[in-house]
């Protein structure tokens, strides 16, 4: 079945390049384009796409207003095509809260070359969105938090080879296993994960175990996402920096564009933020986080894999289970996209399979 896509972007260059990328891909067709939301709404009266790729800052009507209209009229998978800047990141987090399922981050300059070089990322975003179960996506009107950080034009580089976690750290041998009184939780998620994480983290009390999270998200966007969660959760939520302790009542989120690993220091755990090539086509990678937990924590950790497209994290979760950790996969019914949990379950990586609304309780009871 061909995925029918509508492009809504005021940039003629973006519309042209995206049309070329998608129409040259088997199973994807650009059925219509619009240079602003008003035109898009007129065209939607005639036919409705499977996926909408939407810019945020446009004339006549902004993308957020249009997105909320779509979600209230006929919930449809929407991929945000946003500027890779702090302003773009803040607005895009608001769009995810309002029901968008993924983000394509484009630089402020050199957009044409970027989109052409990152065609695989664009195609994966649309295919993942097409799989999304929109009944699981709920609208939220919370405004994005303001944040002061430096801006740059770094981008996510295209990757053709699918590398394994071996390029970052060696596989666990089973000899590293030990037990301490410290317990931590590691979570990996992707498409649909922003709202899934909100569902889990907002239910946690301040005495819950420390949590390290990989959410597939571009650079800059993770800081805005963490700040938004911190504003609505009882626990502390922050973007991780190198050396951060994994403490009770704290959740740290891997920064976009870099990997995060768990390290042991005495009886305690901290994270290391490292550079390196994408693993399972992602940076940060869930497989890298989970493998490091298997090596450094053994039975002292709880591993959780949630909604997302692809298989990043499946092998790492199996390594965690083999090292003695308790492991959980989100069930199909509550996932926006069942790809990552499904692959983990197929590998025998999950000790338990459970609904999203049960995961917070499992975290709280893990001691």
N, C-alpha and C positions, 0 to 999 in steps of 0.2 A: 504494500500500500504506500502510495506516494504522500509524503508530508507536504501539505499546502501551507505556504508561508506568506505573510503580509509584512512588508517593510515600511516602517513609519519613521522617517528621518528627514530633516530639512537639508541635509548635505547631499547634493547630487553625486558627489564622489563616493560617499558611503553607499548610497543606493545602487550605484553602478557596480561597485566592486562586490558587494554582497549578492547582488543578482547574479553576477558571473560565477561566484564561488558556489552558490547553492544550485543554480541551474546546471552546472557542470558535475554535480554530484548525484549519483544514482539514488533514487528514492526521495529526493527533495525537489520541490518546484516553487518558484516565487510566483504566486498567483496574482499578486497586486502590490503596488507601491503607493505611498502617499507622502507628501512633503510636510504635512502637519496633521494633527489629530482631527481637525474639523473635516478635512478631506477624507481621512480614514473612516470616520463615522458614516459619511455618506456612502462610501463604498461597501461598508459592512452591512448596509441595508439590502444589498444585492447578493452577497455571498460571504461566508464566514471561513476564516482560515483555521488550520490546526494549531499553528504557532504564530505569534506576533513578535517581531523584533522591533523594539521601541527605543527611540532616543528620548532623553529627558528634557533638555532645554530646546524648545521649539517655539515658533511664533503662533499666535492666536490662542493656543491652549498648551499648557505644559504637560509633560508626559505623565506626571503623577496623577493629575486630575483625570486624564484620559484612562489611565490604568484603573483607577477606582471606578470609573464609569463601566469599563469592561467587566470588572469583577462583580459589580452589582447587577449588570445586565445579563451577561452570559460568560461565566468564569472560563477563561481560556489561558493556556500556557503562554506566558509573556517572558521573553528574554530581553533584559535591559542592555542597550548598547550605549555605554556611558563613558565620559571623559575620564582618563586616568589622572585625576587631580583630587585635591582634598575636597573641593566643592562637589565634584562628581561622585566621590565616595560617599559623602554624607547623604546626598540626595538618593543615591542608589540603595543605601541601607533602608531608607524610608520606603523605597519602591518594593524591596523584598518583603518588608513588613506588611505592605499593602497587597501582596499576593503574587508578585513576580517570582519566577522560579530559578533564574540564573542571571549572571552578569557577564557581558563581554566588555572588557575594559580597553578603550582605545586611547592612544596618546593624543596630546594636544597638537602635535606636529607629525608629519609623515604618516598620516592615516592610511593612505592608499597602500603604501608598501607594507605597513603593519598588518592590514587586513589580508593582503595577498599572502604574506609569509605565515600567517597564523590561521590558514584555512581549516586545518584539522581541528583546532580549538573551536572555531565557529560552527563547524559541522557537528561536532560532539555536543555543543550547547543546544543546537536545534533538535538533534535526535533525542537528547535527554529530556528536553522540554516536552517533546511530543509524547513521551511515555508518562508524563506526570498525571497523577490522579488529582484533578482540581478540587474534588470534594474534600481533600485533605488540607487544602490551602485556605486559610482564613484571612480576611481583610483586617488591617490594623491601621489606625489613623495617627499613631504616635509619631511625632515629628523627629527628624534626625538630630542628634546632639551636635553641638558645635565643638570643633577641636582645632588646636593650633599645632601644626607640625609642618615640617619642610615639604616642599613640593619638588618633584622632578619628573622627568619624562621616561623613566625606565619602563620597559615593557616585558611581557612574558614572551620568551622566544619560542619559536616553533620547534617541535620535537618529532622526528620521524620514527626513531627506534624506541621501543618500549623497554626501558631499563628496569632492572630489579633493584631491591634494597641493597644488594651486594655492592653497588657502586658507592654507597655511603658508609655502611658498616657490615662487618662479617656476621654470618648466621650464628645463633646461639648454639653452644655445644652441649648444654645440660650440666656443665660443671660449675656454672655461675650461680646456681640456685642456693638461696639462703633465706632466712626468715628474720624479720625485725618486727617491732611493734607498730611501725609506720605502715599505713595502708593508703594507696592512691588509686585513682580512677583515670583511665585513658579512653578518650572517645574519638571516633573518626566518622565523618559524614561529608556529604557533597550536595547534590541537587535536592532541594527541599530541606536541607539541613538547618538553614537559618531559623526557620519557624519551629523545626523539631527541637533544636537546642533551646530556643525560648521556652517551649513547652516544658522541657526538663528542668532547666536551670532556675526558672521562676518558682518552682516548687521546692527548692532545696533550702534547708535551714543553715544557719551559720556554723553549725557543728558538723556539717557533712565532711566526708573525706576530701582532700585536695584533688583537683581535676586538671588534666592536661588535654587539650583539644586540638585536633586538626580539622578545620573546615575548609574545603577547597574554595578559595576566594583570592582575587588579585591583590597585589601590593596596594597599600593604603586603605583598602576596604576593610581589612581585618581590624584595624585600629578603630574605625568608625563603628563597626559592628560590636566590638567589645565594649566600647563606651556606651552604646545604646543599651546593651544587656545590663551593664553595671547600674544604669539608671532605673531599671525596673526589677532587679533581683535583690534579695536579701544578702546573698553572698557577694563577695568582691569578684568582678570579672574584668580582666585586663588583657591587652595584647602582651604576649610574652617578650621578655628581653633576656639576653644570655645570662645565665646564672640564677634566674628566678627560682625561689623555693616553691615546691608544691605543698601548700599549706592547707590545713582544714579550713573550710569556709572560703576558699579561693579557687576560681577557675581561670586558667591562663590559656589563651588562644594563640596558636602558632602564627607568626606574621606571614602575610602573603609574600611569595617569592623566595622564601627560605625554609629549610627543613628544621624540625624540632625533634630532639631526642631527649630521653630521660636518663639521668645519671644518678648514681648513688654516691653520697658523701657521708661516711660514717653510717649512722642509722637513718639518715634523712635522704630525701630526694630533691633534685633540682633539674632544670632543663638546660640544654645547650642548644643555641641557635646557630646553625651552620649553613654554609653555601654548598652548592653541589648541583649536579644535573637533575632534572625532573625524574622521579621514580614513578612507574606506572602512569607516566605522562603528567604527573602532578608535582608541584613544588609550592607548598609543603605536601608531603606524601603521608598518608595514613600508614602505609606499610613500614615506612621508616620509624614513625613514632611507636607502632606496635612492636616491631622487632627490638627496638631499644628497650622497651618495657620488658620483653621476654628475657633479654640479656641482663638487665639491671635490677629487676624487681621480682621475677619468678612468681611465687604464690602470693606475693604481697600486693598484687594489683588486680583490678577488675577492668577487663577490656570490653568496650561496647562499640559495635558498628551499627550505624543508622543509615537512613535513606540516602541514596545516591546512585548515579549511573556508573557502570563499569565494575572493576574488580579491585580497585585500590583498597588495601586493608585486609583482604580475605586471607592471604598467606601470612601476613603479620599476626592476625588474630589466631590462626592455627598454631603459630610458633608460641604465642602467649599461652594457649591452652596446654600445649605440650610441655611448657615450662612450669605448669602447676597453677596458672592463673584461672580465675573464674571468668567466663566470657559470655556475652549476651549479643544476640542479633535481633534487631527490630523486625517484627513480623510483617508479612506482605500487606495485610489489610490496612495497617496504619502508615505505611511508607508512601511518600509521594512518588518515589522511584525505587523499586525493589532490587536494583542491580547489585549493589555492594553487599547488602545482607544476604541476598540469594547466593552469591558466589561463596561467601563465608560458610553458609549452611551446607552447601554442596561439598565443601572441603572437610566438613566435620569440625569446623573451627568453633562452633557455638555450643557452650554448655547448655544454654537456654535460649529459646526464641520467645519474645514477648512483645506485647503492644506498647506503643509509645507512652501511653498514660500510666504504665507500670514501671517505667525505667527509673524515674526519680525515687520511687519507693525502694527499689533494689539498691540504688546508690546509698540511700540513707541507712539501710540495714546492713551494708557491707562494713564489717569491722575486722 
